[in-house]
Amino acid sequence: QRCQRTPGGPTAQAHPDQILISRIPLKNNHSFILCFLSGTVYLDHAGATLFPQSQLTSFTNDLMENVYGNPHSQNISSKLTHETVEHVRYRILAHFHTSSEDYSVIFTAGSTAALKLVAEAFPWVSPGPECSGSRFCYLTDSHTSVVGMRKVTTAMNVTSIPVRPEDMRLAERRAAAASDPDCQLPHLFCYPAQSNFSGTRYPLSWIGEVKAGRMCPVSVPGKWFVLLDAASYVSTSPLDLSVHQADFVPLSFYKLFGFPTGLGALLVNNRVAPLLRKTYFGGGTAAAYLAGEDFYIPRSSVAERFEDGTISFLDVIALKHGFDALERLTGGMENIKQHTFTLAQYTYTALSALRYPDGAPVVRIYSDSEFSSPEEQGPIINFNVLDHSGNIIGYSQVDKMASLYNIHVRTGCFCNTGACQRHLGISDEMVKKHLQAGHVCGDDVDLIDGQPTGSVRISFGYMSTVEDAQAFLRFIIAMQLHQSDGQPLPQTMPAEAGAPSESEAQDAIPAIMDGSDLHSPLPMTTGTQHTPLERAAGVLDGGLGPYVITNLYLYPIKSCAAFEVTTWPLGNQGLLYDRSWMVVNHNGVCLSQKQEPRLCLIQPFIDLQQKVMVLKAKGMEPIEVPLEEDGEQAQIYQSKVCADRVNTYNCGEKISSWLSRFFGRPCQLIKQSSKFQRSAKKQGKDQPAGTTASLSLVNEAQYLLINRSSVLELQQQLNASDENGKEELFPMKDLISRFRANIITNGTRAFEEEKWDEISIGSLRFQVSGPCHRCQMICIDQQTGQRNQNVFQKLSERRERKVNFGVYLMHMSLDLSSPRFLSVGSQVCPVLKENAECPDLPASD
């Protein structure tokens, strides 16, 4: 069952008899409720699928009713574990239409561990005077974990050969050259049943063709074995190993059930098992061995021989409940295959039909198929979004926008560099160039010199619905075509009435876009209100007065409200007490407004004389927190901020209870230890050799500066885009608060601060360390905690999809031998970067 939201009303539970996930009817049982938050559109099932509540309930009841001991013992509870684990092995084999007569199940930590096991145990033959040696061939459209096997083979002097999909398809059409039938030199060919990048499904018939020698990845004498990487494929499709008898099949169960994670298996064809070699032996694998002599006899069972140590037996037992839930909810993998393909086909057809007013496509889809058959295409759509000129919008920006709509997608290269290079046209030289430019796998560097480093992927699972697909399509339309989400989308599913043709999709989707124009001129608005402080300093937004500080803010608690000051002392980490505390959840993980927008409703006030911080929030009594820890009582904990380890201490049970009551869940307040120095990653200009700048709990730098002229331009865009004719939708002060800067200055023109190399404020010097790359937090109204996607979207358009706003500052040779202060009204003297264009200013300036 799915928790569905009633429009304009509270969450409602749909009646179980009325539930239909496309073509998969859910059984009449109230316990089958998917465990995810209402309103979330989860489209990363190829990464990890979700799990049903009934699966967890059944598993926990099992654990409460039975005692499972270590299966290597002989007591009653251990024997129960052993028998249950063996039953699960049979269940796995039955799921893949085979039995223990033909295959063995070796439990591993996941498909990656299974691949590593094959690489280390395969009977490779190194080349010699009379032998050319084994070959390891893999499809270039393979997961990193497959490609990584070549490091093992290289150590054995075995040649690794990447094979392109088009070369395999050519080999499929031509007969393999006759080879010596007596030559038994072992070779291994690895390929994915389904590309985790594009969803392309490669022919399972290759298994038999390659093993029989009728089709060869490369022409060499010997015997070919086949490893079928089925991790992505089996999550949404049946695999019949009685027909397609691969020698090795690695799996990860979280892709199939969502839970448990960290558990996989290697299915080994029993005819191949005796050839595997093993060096290390761990607990449970030995029939007998001697500690003082090189004597070791392995157990006869393939599984027992290769499962070193005690397996994760409770997780293995959880698999039984995963299979039960899957069959109860869906009726089997064939239903899942048809359902998920139907959703992908529908989304692909609608997405590919989206056009700008001039007919240019909105997305570029990377696919080897036309989504005509589930035999050729899985439920994965890989794409990049294009602007009206055909330029690719970086995947990081799309991901940030999707998160504003509570849509979960995957971005990057998906641990499949080969497919990424082929589809995006990235050469080997470009990959190396990207690395030199600072891009590494998994980061958010999405464009380099205008060229994409990755893409966006959506994928469907058995609990996905047509509403999920339509929510995603509405998001793309709203992001690129500026239409509201109240417009109709095609209601007919391809599986129910036949796949819509492209012309039908064109009729259905572009109707939403009539009259849309991405870059219509924006009328400029006036009437911005100015504070007495601004007028006294001669600071009119966009005017030509001297640069001065108009506002100073510090944020004592990370992600909580700002504390505005007129004069404030400096510390070696920035403004004194700026981001010295943070709120963490029950697991000690830092909370930000991304997960908990209500953090902005907690207002901190610092009293330096009383040495306390007072916290206030609506409906709560004020509470005081000491500014400094009690050195003798404080217990140090290790926490993490932006991938950095930091030493912190807990601020006590009293404030923890206060925060837990406010948020309605367990929370704690922790403070960075004054004895701990967190070093900045970037070496500052004029930084003495061997020293690094110190950071508080900030993301990247000691200070963040924004320019009022930049805010004003964004304000004009936002107010001009208001279709209801309202004035001052986004007051200047409210917009400034969204960017959570420390130093606010006036300016002569928008975004000129990005051309500064350093600034001086009195005797203080600061290096500009780079622009601040913005996330979806700028969409949160800091007064109410409510979200508004327009802020991020307008800024993204203005900055040509690079959502930068404000610049980071770092101290340059700060001397704290005497107190140092920053004050509102202080003059700011910028120094331009080399080759930066200097704005035309009057001679007096």
C-alpha positions in Angstrom: 0.0 0.0 0.0 1.1 3.6 -0.5 0.5 6.5 1.8 -1.1 9.1 -0.5 -1.7 12.8 0.2 -5.1 14.2 -0.2 -4.7 17.5 -2.1 -5.0 20.4 0.4 -5.5 17.9 3.3 -3.7 15.6 5.6 -2.0 12.3 4.7 -4.6 9.7 4.1 -4.4 5.9 3.9 -5.8 4.5 0.6 -8.0 1.5 1.0 -6.1 -1.7 0.4 -8.7 -3.1 -2.0 -8.2 0.0 -4.2 -4.4 -0.1 -4.4 -3.0 -0.8 -7.8 0.6 -0.1 -8.6 0.2 0.0 -12.4 -0.2 -3.7 -13.1 0.8 -5.1 -9.7 -2.1 -5.5 -7.4 -1.2 -5.4 -3.7 -2.7 -8.1 -1.5 -5.5 -7.3 0.9 -3.3 -6.9 4.0 -3.1 -3.7 6.0 0.5 -4.4 7.1 2.0 -3.9 3.6 2.8 -0.2 3.9 5.8 1.2 2.2 8.2 2.7 4.7 8.9 6.2 3.3 7.7 9.7 3.9 4.6 10.9 2.3 5.3 13.4 -0.5 8.8 11.9 -1.4 9.4 10.9 -5.0 12.1 8.3 -4.8 13.7 7.6 -8.3 17.0 6.0 -7.4 15.9 2.3 -7.3 19.0 1.3 -9.3 21.1 2.7 -6.5 19.1 1.1 -3.7 15.5 0.1 -3.7 13.1 0.7 -0.8 11.7 -1.8 1.6 8.2 -2.5 2.8 7.2 -2.2 6.5 5.8 -5.7 6.4 9.3 -7.0 5.6 10.8 -5.4 8.7 7.9 -6.4 10.9 8.1 -10.0 9.9 11.9 -10.0 10.4 11.9 -8.4 13.8 9.1 -10.7 14.9 11.3 -13.7 13.8 14.2 -12.4 15.9 11.9 -11.9 18.9 10.5 -15.4 18.7 13.7 -17.3 18.0 17.2 -17.5 19.3 19.8 -17.7 16.5 23.3 -18.6 17.6 26.6 -18.7 15.8 26.2 -21.4 13.0 29.7 -22.7 13.7 28.5 -24.2 17.1 26.6 -27.3 17.7 24.0 -26.2 20.2 20.3 -26.0 19.5 20.2 -22.3 18.6 23.2 -22.7 16.3 21.7 -25.6 14.5 18.6 -23.5 14.0 20.7 -20.8 12.4 22.5 -23.3 10.2 19.3 -24.9 9.0 17.7 -21.5 8.4 20.7 -20.2 6.4 20.7 -23.4 4.3 17.0 -22.9 3.6 17.7 -19.3 2.4 20.4 -20.7 0.1 17.8 -22.9 -1.5 15.3 -20.0 -1.7 17.9 -17.9 -3.5 18.6 -20.7 -6.0 14.9 -21.3 -6.6 14.4 -17.5 -7.2 16.8 -17.9 -10.1 15.2 -21.1 -11.4 18.0 -23.4 -10.4 19.0 -25.7 -7.6 22.0 -26.8 -5.4 22.7 -29.5 -8.0 23.9 -26.9 -10.5 24.9 -23.8 -8.4 26.4 -22.9 -5.0 25.6 -19.8 -3.1 28.6 -18.1 -1.5 27.6 -15.2 0.8 29.7 -12.1 0.5 29.6 -8.4 1.6 28.0 -7.5 -1.7 28.5 -7.8 -5.5 31.8 -6.0 -5.3 33.2 -8.5 -2.8 31.9 -11.3 -5.1 33.7 -9.9 -8.0 36.9 -9.6 -6.0 36.6 -13.2 -5.0 36.3 -14.3 -8.6 39.4 -12.2 -9.6 41.4 -13.8 -6.8 40.2 -17.4 -7.2 39.9 -17.8 -11.0 42.5 -20.2 -12.3 44.5 -17.6 -14.3 47.5 -18.9 -16.3 50.4 -16.4 -16.7 52.1 -16.3 -20.1 55.2 -18.4 -20.6 57.5 -19.6 -23.3 55.0 -22.0 -24.7 51.8 -20.4 -23.5 50.1 -17.1 -24.4 48.4 -16.9 -21.0 44.9 -16.2 -19.9 42.8 -13.2 -21.0 40.5 -11.1 -18.9 37.9 -9.4 -21.1 35.2 -7.0 -19.8 32.6 -4.9 -21.5 33.4 -1.2 -21.3 29.9 -0.6 -20.2 30.7 -2.2 -16.8 30.6 -1.2 -13.2 33.9 0.1 -11.6 34.0 -3.1 -9.5 34.3 -5.2 -12.7 37.0 -3.0 -14.2 38.8 -3.1 -10.9 39.4 -6.9 -11.3 42.1 -6.0 -13.8 44.4 -4.9 -11.0 44.4 -8.5 -9.7 45.0 -10.0 -13.1 47.8 -7.5 -13.8 49.6 -8.6 -10.7 49.5 -12.1 -12.2 50.8 -10.9 -15.5 47.5 -11.7 -17.2 46.3 -9.4 -20.0 43.2 -7.4 -19.6 41.2 -6.4 -22.7 38.3 -3.9 -22.6 35.6 -4.8 -25.2 33.2 -2.3 -26.6 29.5 -3.2 -26.8 29.5 -2.6 -30.6 32.4 -5.0 -31.0 30.5 -7.7 -29.1 27.5 -7.1 -31.3 29.7 -7.5 -34.4 31.1 -10.7 -32.9 27.5 -11.9 -32.4 26.8 -11.6 -36.1 30.0 -13.3 -37.3 31.1 -16.9 -36.5 34.1 -17.3 -34.3 37.3 -18.6 -35.9 37.8 -22.3 -35.3 40.1 -22.9 -32.3 41.9 -25.9 -30.9 39.4 -27.9 -29.0 42.1 -29.5 -26.9 43.4 -26.2 -25.6 41.9 -25.6 -22.1 43.6 -22.3 -21.4 41.1 -20.5 -19.2 39.8 -17.0 -20.1 37.1 -14.9 -18.4 34.6 -12.6 -20.0 32.5 -10.3 -17.8 29.5 -8.3 -18.9 26.4 -6.8 -17.2 23.0 -8.2 -17.9 21.8 -4.5 -17.5 23.9 -1.4 -17.8 23.6 0.5 -14.5 24.2 3.7 -16.6 21.6 3.6 -19.3 19.5 0.5 -18.5 20.5 -1.2 -21.7 20.0 -5.0 -21.4 22.6 -7.0 -23.1 21.6 -10.4 -24.6 21.7 -13.3 -22.1 22.3 -15.5 -25.1 25.9 -14.3 -25.1 26.5 -16.6 -22.1 26.0 -19.8 -24.1 27.5 -18.4 -27.2 30.8 -17.4 -25.6 31.0 -20.6 -23.5 30.5 -22.7 -26.5 33.1 -20.9 -28.5 30.7 -19.7 -31.2 31.3 -16.1 -30.1 34.6 -14.8 -28.7 35.4 -11.4 -27.2 38.9 -11.8 -28.7 40.3 -14.5 -30.9 42.6 -16.6 -28.8 42.8 -20.4 -28.2 41.4 -21.7 -25.0 38.2 -22.1 -23.0 36.0 -19.2 -22.1 34.1 -18.7 -18.9 31.5 -16.1 -18.4 30.8 -13.9 -15.4 27.3 -12.2 -15.6 27.1 -9.1 -13.5 23.4 -9.3 -12.5 23.4 -6.8 -9.7 21.4 -4.2 -11.6 19.4 -6.6 -13.7 17.8 -8.8 -11.1 16.4 -6.0 -9.1 13.5 -5.6 -11.6 13.7 -8.7 -13.8 13.6 -12.5 -13.5 16.8 -14.4 -14.3 16.6 -18.1 -15.3 19.9 -19.8 -14.6 18.6 -23.1 -15.9 18.5 -21.5 -19.4 21.4 -19.0 -19.1 24.0 -20.9 -17.2 26.6 -18.3 -16.4 29.7 -19.6 -14.6 29.6 -16.7 -12.0 26.8 -14.4 -11.0 27.4 -11.7 -8.4 24.5 -10.1 -6.5 23.7 -7.4 -4.0 20.5 -8.1 -2.1 19.7 -4.4 -1.1 19.1 -3.7 -4.8 16.4 -6.4 -4.7 14.9 -5.9 -1.3 16.2 -2.6 0.1 17.2 -4.4 3.3 19.6 -5.8 4.5 22.5 -3.8 3.1 26.1 -5.0 3.1 25.1 -8.5 2.0 25.5 -10.1 -1.4 26.3 -13.4 -2.9 28.3 -15.1 -5.6 26.4 -17.9 -7.4 29.0 -20.3 -8.8 28.3 -23.0 -11.3 29.2 -26.3 -9.7 31.0 -27.5 -12.8 33.4 -24.5 -12.4 33.8 -24.6 -8.6 36.6 -27.2 -8.5 38.8 -25.0 -10.6 38.7 -22.1 -8.2 41.9 -21.5 -6.1 42.1 -20.1 -2.6 45.1 -19.1 -0.6 43.8 -17.5 2.7 41.7 -19.6 5.0 39.5 -18.2 7.8 37.4 -19.6 10.6 34.8 -22.1 9.5 36.6 -23.0 6.2 38.9 -25.7 7.4 38.2 -29.4 7.7 41.5 -29.6 9.6 44.8 -27.6 9.9 47.9 -27.4 12.1 49.1 -24.3 13.8 52.7 -25.4 13.8 53.0 -26.9 10.4 51.8 -25.9 6.9 49.0 -28.4 6.9 45.4 -27.3 5.8 42.5 -29.3 4.4 39.5 -27.2 3.2 35.9 -28.2 3.8 34.3 -29.9 0.9 31.4 -27.5 0.5 32.1 -24.7 -1.9 30.2 -22.2 0.3 32.0 -23.3 3.5 35.4 -23.2 1.7 35.0 -19.6 0.5 32.9 -18.0 3.4 35.8 -16.9 5.7 34.7 -16.4 9.3 31.1 -16.2 10.6 28.8 -15.0 7.9 26.3 -12.2 8.6 23.7 -14.8 9.6 21.0 -12.5 10.8 21.1 -10.6 7.6 20.9 -13.8 5.7 17.8 -14.8 7.7 16.4 -11.4 6.8 16.5 -12.4 3.1 13.8 -15.0 3.7 11.4 -12.2 4.8 12.5 -10.1 1.8 11.5 -12.9 -0.6 8.2 -13.4 1.3 7.3 -9.7 1.1 8.3 -9.4 -2.6 6.1 -12.4 -3.6 3.2 -11.3 -1.4 3.2 -7.7 -2.7 3.9 -8.3 -6.4 3.2 -11.8 -7.4 6.7 -12.3 -8.8 9.5 -10.8 -10.8 7.7 -11.0 -14.2 5.1 -8.6 -12.8 7.9 -6.3 -11.6 9.6 -6.4 -14.9 6.5 -5.4 -16.8 5.4 -2.7 -14.3 8.8 -1.0 -14.0 9.3 -1.0 -17.8 5.8 0.4 -18.3 6.7 3.4 -16.1 10.1 3.9 -17.8 8.5 3.7 -21.2 5.9 6.2 -20.3 8.4 8.6 -18.8 10.8 8.2 -21.7 8.1 9.0 -24.3 6.9 12.1 -22.4 10.4 13.3 -21.6 11.7 13.0 -25.1 8.7 14.9 -26.4 9.4 18.0 -24.3 10.3 21.0 -26.4 11.1 24.7 -26.0 8.8 27.1 -28.0 11.3 27.1 -30.8 11.2 23.3 -31.0 14.5 22.6 -29.3 14.6 19.6 -27.0 14.6 20.1 -23.2 16.6 17.0 -22.5 19.2 14.8 -24.1 18.6 11.1 -23.3 21.5 8.6 -23.4 20.1 5.3 -24.5 20.8 2.5 -26.9 17.2 1.6 -27.3 13.8 3.3 -28.0 12.3 1.7 -24.9 10.2 -0.6 -27.1 10.8 -3.9 -25.1 11.8 -4.9 -21.6 14.1 -7.5 -23.1 16.3 -4.7 -24.4 15.7 -1.9 -21.9 15.5 -1.8 -18.1 13.6 0.8 -16.0 16.5 3.4 -16.1 16.5 6.7 -17.9 19.8 8.6 -18.2 19.8 12.2 -19.4 21.0 15.7 -19.2 18.8 18.8 -19.2 19.5 21.4 -21.9 18.8 25.1 -21.9 17.1 26.9 -24.8 20.4 27.2 -26.7 21.1 23.5 -26.4 23.8 23.9 -23.7 23.9 21.2 -21.0 22.8 22.3 -17.5 25.2 20.7 -15.0 23.8 17.7 -13.2 24.6 19.2 -9.8 22.2 22.1 -10.5 19.4 19.7 -11.6 20.0 17.6 -8.5 19.7 20.7 -6.2 16.5 21.7 -8.0 15.0 18.2 -7.8 15.6 18.2 -4.0 13.5 21.3 -3.7 10.6 19.3 -5.1 11.5 16.4 -2.8 12.5 14.3 -5.8 15.4 11.9 -5.3 17.6 11.3 -8.4 21.1 10.1 -9.0 23.8 12.1 -10.7 27.4 11.7 -11.9 28.9 8.8 -13.8 27.3 6.1 -11.6 30.5 4.1 -11.2 30.5 3.4 -14.9 33.1 5.5 -16.6 33.1 3.5 -19.8 29.4 4.1 -20.5 29.7 7.7 -19.4 32.6 8.3 -21.8 30.7 6.6 -24.7 27.4 8.4 -24.3 28.7 11.8 -23.3 31.6 11.8 -25.8 34.3 12.2 -23.1 37.8 11.1 -24.4 40.4 9.5 -22.3 42.4 12.7 -22.4 39.4 14.7 -21.2 39.0 12.4 -18.2 42.6 13.0 -17.2 42.2 16.8 -17.8 39.1 16.8 -15.6 41.1 15.1 -12.8 43.8 17.8 -13.1 41.0 20.4 -12.9 40.0 19.0 -9.6 37.1 16.7 -10.6 36.9 13.3 -9.0 34.3 10.6 -9.1 31.2 11.4 -7.0 31.8 15.2 -6.6 29.5 18.0 -7.8 31.9 19.4 -10.5 29.4 18.9 -13.3 30.8 21.1 -16.1 34.4 21.8 -17.1 34.9 24.2 -20.0 31.2 23.9 -20.7 31.4 20.1 -21.2 29.5 17.7 -18.9 31.4 15.4 -16.6 28.3 13.3 -15.9 24.5 13.1 -16.2 21.3 12.6 -14.3 19.7 9.1 -13.8 16.2 8.2 -12.7 15.2 4.5 -12.1 12.0 2.8 -11.1 11.2 0.0 -8.6 8.2 -2.2 -7.9 6.7 0.3 -5.5 7.0 3.2 -8.0 3.8 4.7 -9.4 2.6 6.7 -12.3 2.2 9.6 -9.9 6.0 9.4 -9.3 6.6 9.6 -13.0 4.3 12.5 -13.4 5.7 14.4 -10.5 9.1 14.1 -12.1 7.8 15.3 -15.5 6.1 18.2 -13.8 9.4 19.1 -12.1 11.3 19.2 -15.4 8.5 21.3 -17.0 8.4 23.7 -14.0 12.2 24.0 -14.0 12.7 24.6 -17.7 9.4 25.7 -19.1 8.2 27.8 -16.2 4.7 26.2 -15.9 2.8 25.5 -12.8 2.4 21.9 -11.6 -1.3 22.1 -11.9 -1.3 21.3 -15.6 -2.5 17.8 -16.8 -0.1 15.1 -17.9 -0.9 12.0 -20.0 -3.0 9.7 -17.8 -2.8 6.6 -20.1 -0.1 4.1 -19.2 1.6 2.4 -22.2 0.9 -1.0 -20.7 -2.8 -0.2 -20.4 -3.4 1.2 -23.8 -0.3 0.7 -25.8 2.8 2.9 -25.8 2.0 6.4 -26.9 3.6 7.4 -30.1 5.9 10.4 -30.2 3.2 12.4 -32.0 0.7 11.6 -29.2 3.2 12.5 -26.6 3.9 15.8 -28.4 0.1 16.5 -28.3 -0.1 15.6 -24.6 3.0 17.4 -23.2 3.7 20.5 -25.2 0.2 21.7 -24.4 1.6 22.5 -21.0 4.1 24.8 -22.6 2.0 27.1 -24.7 3.3 30.7 -24.5 6.3 29.8 -22.3 9.5 31.7 -23.0 12.6 31.1 -20.9 14.2 34.4 -21.5 11.6 37.1 -21.8 12.8 40.6 -20.7 12.4 41.2 -17.0 10.9 44.6 -16.1 12.9 46.4 -13.4 11.2 47.3 -10.2 12.0 50.1 -7.8 10.9 51.2 -4.4 13.4 49.3 -2.2 13.3 50.6 1.4 16.6 51.6 3.0 17.4 51.7 6.7 18.6 54.8 8.4 22.0 53.2 8.8 22.3 52.7 5.1 21.3 56.3 4.4 23.7 57.6 7.0 26.6 55.7 5.4 25.6 57.0 2.0 24.7 53.4 0.9 21.9 53.3 -1.6 21.6 49.9 -3.3 23.5 50.1 -6.5 24.8 53.6 -5.8 28.4 54.7 -6.2 29.4 55.4 -2.6 32.5 53.9 -1.0 32.3 50.2 -0.1 31.3 49.9 3.6 29.9 47.1 5.8 26.2 47.6 6.1 25.4 44.5 8.3 27.3 42.0 10.4 25.9 38.6 11.3 27.2 35.6 13.2 25.5 32.2 13.4 26.5 30.7 16.8 24.7 27.5 16.0 25.2 26.0 12.6 21.9 26.3 10.5 20.1 28.2 13.3 19.0 31.9 13.1 21.5 34.7 12.7 22.6 37.0 15.5 23.0 40.5 14.2 25.6 42.8 15.7 27.1 46.3 15.0 30.5 45.6 16.4 32.0 42.2 17.2 35.4 40.7 18.2 37.4 38.4 16.0 38.9 35.1 16.9 41.4 33.0 15.0 38.5 31.1 13.3 36.5 34.2 12.2 33.9 36.2 14.1 34.1 35.1 17.7 31.6 32.1 18.4 30.5 32.0 14.7 29.3 28.5 14.1 30.9 27.1 17.2 27.9 24.9 18.0 25.8 22.5 16.0 22.6 20.4 16.5 23.0 16.7 16.0 20.5 13.8 15.8 20.4 10.7 18.0 23.2 9.2 15.9 25.4 12.2 16.3 24.9 13.4 12.7 24.8 17.1 12.1 21.4 18.5 11.3 21.1 21.3 8.7 18.1 23.1 7.3 18.1 20.7 4.4 16.8 18.0 6.7 15.2 20.2 9.4 14.1 23.7 8.1 12.8 24.6 11.6 16.4 25.1 12.7 16.1 28.7 11.4 13.4 29.3 14.0 15.8 28.9 17.0 17.2 32.3 17.8 20.6 32.5 19.6 21.7 35.6 21.6 25.2 35.9 23.0 26.0 37.9 26.1 29.8 38.3 26.2 29.8 39.9 29.7 27.7 37.1 31.2 29.5 34.5 29.1 26.2 32.8 28.1 24.3 32.1 24.9 20.5 32.4 25.3 18.3 30.4 22.9 14.7 31.4 22.1 12.0 29.8 20.0 8.3 30.2 19.7 6.4 28.2 22.3 9.6 27.5 24.3 11.0 29.0 27.5 14.4 30.7 26.9 17.4 28.6 27.9 21.0 29.6 28.6 24.1 27.7 27.4 27.6 28.6 28.8 29.9 30.0 26.1 32.9 27.9 27.3 33.2 24.3 28.4 34.1 23.1 31.8 37.5 21.7 31.1 37.3 19.0 33.8 33.8 17.8 33.1 33.6 18.0 29.3 33.9 14.6 27.6 35.3 14.9 24.1 33.5 13.2 21.2 34.5 12.9 17.6 32.1 14.3 15.0 32.2 15.1 11.4 31.6 18.4 9.5 32.0 18.5 5.7 34.1 15.4 5.7 36.4 16.8 8.4 36.9 15.1 11.8 36.2 17.5 14.7 36.5 17.2 18.4 33.3 18.3 20.2 31.7 18.1 23.6 28.0 17.7 24.6 26.4 20.8 26.0 24.3 18.8 28.5 21.1 17.0 29.0 19.1 20.2 29.8 19.6 21.8 26.3 19.2 18.4 24.7 15.8 18.0 26.2 14.9 21.5 25.2 15.9 20.8 21.5 14.2 17.4 21.5 10.9 18.9 22.7 11.1 21.6 20.0 11.8 19.3 17.1 9.8 16.3 18.4 12.7 13.9 18.1 16.0 13.2 20.0 18.6 16.0 19.5 21.7 17.2 21.2 23.7 20.4 21.1 27.5 20.0 20.7 30.3 22.5 20.6 33.7 22.4 19.0 36.3 21.9 21.6 38.5 25.0 22.2 41.5 22.7 22.3 40.9 21.4 18.8 42.1 23.0 15.6 40.3 22.2 12.4 42.6 23.1 9.6 41.4 24.8 6.3 42.0 22.7 3.2 43.2 25.6 1.2 46.5 27.2 2.0 45.9 31.0 2.5 47.9 33.7 0.7 50.8 35.0 2.8 50.2 32.0 5.1 53.5 31.2 7.0 55.1 28.0 5.8 54.0 25.0 7.9 50.9 26.7 9.2 47.2 26.4 8.2 44.2 28.6 8.9 41.8 27.4 11.6 38.1 26.8 11.0 35.1 26.6 13.2 32.1 24.4 12.2 31.7 26.3 8.9 31.5 24.6 5.6 34.6 26.0 3.8 36.0 29.4 5.1 36.1 31.7 8.0 33.8 34.4 6.6 31.2 34.8 3.9 30.6 38.2 2.2 27.7 39.2 0.0 27.1 42.4 -2.0 23.8 44.2 -1.7 23.9 45.0 -5.4 23.9 41.3 -6.1 20.9 40.8 -3.8 19.1 43.7 -5.4 19.4 42.2 -8.8 18.0 38.9 -7.6 15.2 40.8 -5.8 14.2 42.5 -9.0 14.1 39.3 -10.9 12.0 37.6 -8.3 9.5 40.4 -7.9 9.2 40.8 -11.7 8.4 37.1 -12.0 5.4 37.4 -9.7 2.3 36.7 -11.8 -0.1 37.9 -9.1 1.0 41.5 -9.2 2.1 41.5 -5.6 4.7 44.1 -4.6 7.8 43.3 -2.4 7.3 39.6 -2.5 10.9 39.2 -1.3 12.0 42.1 1.0 15.7 42.9 0.8 16.3 41.9 4.4 14.6 38.6 4.0 16.6 37.8 0.9 19.9 38.7 2.6 19.0 36.4 5.5 18.7 33.4 3.1 22.3 33.7 2.1 23.5 33.5 5.7 26.6 35.7 5.2 28.7 37.3 7.9 29.6 40.5 6.1 27.1 42.5 4.0 28.6 45.3 1.9 27.1 47.8 -0.5 28.4 47.6 -4.1 28.4 49.4 -7.4 27.3 46.5 -9.5 26.0 42.9 -9.1 28.6 40.2 -8.5 31.6 42.5 -8.7 32.8 40.8 -5.5 33.8 37.7 -7.5 36.5 39.8 -9.2 38.1 40.7 -5.9 41.4 39.1 -4.9 41.5 40.4 -1.4 40.0 43.1 0.8 41.1 45.4 3.6 38.9 46.6 6.4 41.0 49.0 8.4 44.2 47.2 9.4 42.6 43.8 8.7 43.3 42.0 5.5 41.3 39.1 4.0 41.9 36.9 1.1 39.0 36.1 -1.2 39.2 32.3 -1.4 36.5 31.8 -4.0 32.8 31.9 -4.7 30.2 30.2 -2.5 28.4 27.5 -4.4 24.8 27.6 -3.2 22.5 24.7 -2.4 18.7 24.5 -1.8 19.0 26.1 1.7 18.6 29.5 0.0 15.0 28.6 -0.8 14.2 28.5 2.9 12.5 31.6 4.3 14.6 32.3 7.5 11.7 33.8 9.2 9.2 31.0 8.7 11.1 27.9 7.6 9.0 27.6 4.5 10.5 26.8 1.1 10.2 28.7 -2.2 11.9 27.1 -5.2 11.9 30.4 -7.2 15.0 31.8 -5.4 17.3 29.0 -6.4 15.8 28.8 -9.9 16.1 32.5 -10.6 19.6 32.6 -9.3 20.5 29.6 -11.4 19.2 31.3 -14.5 21.0 34.5 -13.8 24.3 32.8 -13.1 24.0 30.6 -16.2 23.3 27.5 -14.0 26.3 27.9 -11.7 24.5 28.9 -8.6 27.3 31.0 -7.0 26.4 33.8 -4.6 28.8 35.6 -2.3 32.5 35.0 -1.7 34.5 33.3 1.0 37.1 35.2 3.0 40.1 34.1 5.0 42.3 36.0 7.4 45.7 37.1 6.1 48.4 37.3 8.8 45.9 38.0 11.7 47.6 39.4 14.8 45.4 38.8 17.9 48.0 40.1 20.4 45.4 42.9 20.9 41.6 42.7 20.4 40.4 43.1 16.9 36.9 44.0 15.8 34.7 44.3 12.8 32.1 47.1 12.8 29.1 48.2 10.7 30.1 51.3 8.8 33.7 50.3 8.3 35.1 51.0 4.9 36.0 48.0 2.7 38.9 48.4 0.2 38.9 45.6 -2.4 41.9 44.6 -4.6 41.0 43.3 -8.0 42.3 40.0 -9.3 44.8 40.2 -12.1 43.2 40.7 -15.5 39.9 41.5 -13.9 37.9 44.2 -15.6 37.7 47.4 -13.5 34.3 49.1 -13.6 34.1 52.6 -14.9 33.9 54.8 -11.9 34.0 58.6 -11.4 37.5 60.0 -11.0 36.8 60.8 -7.3 36.3 57.1 -6.6 
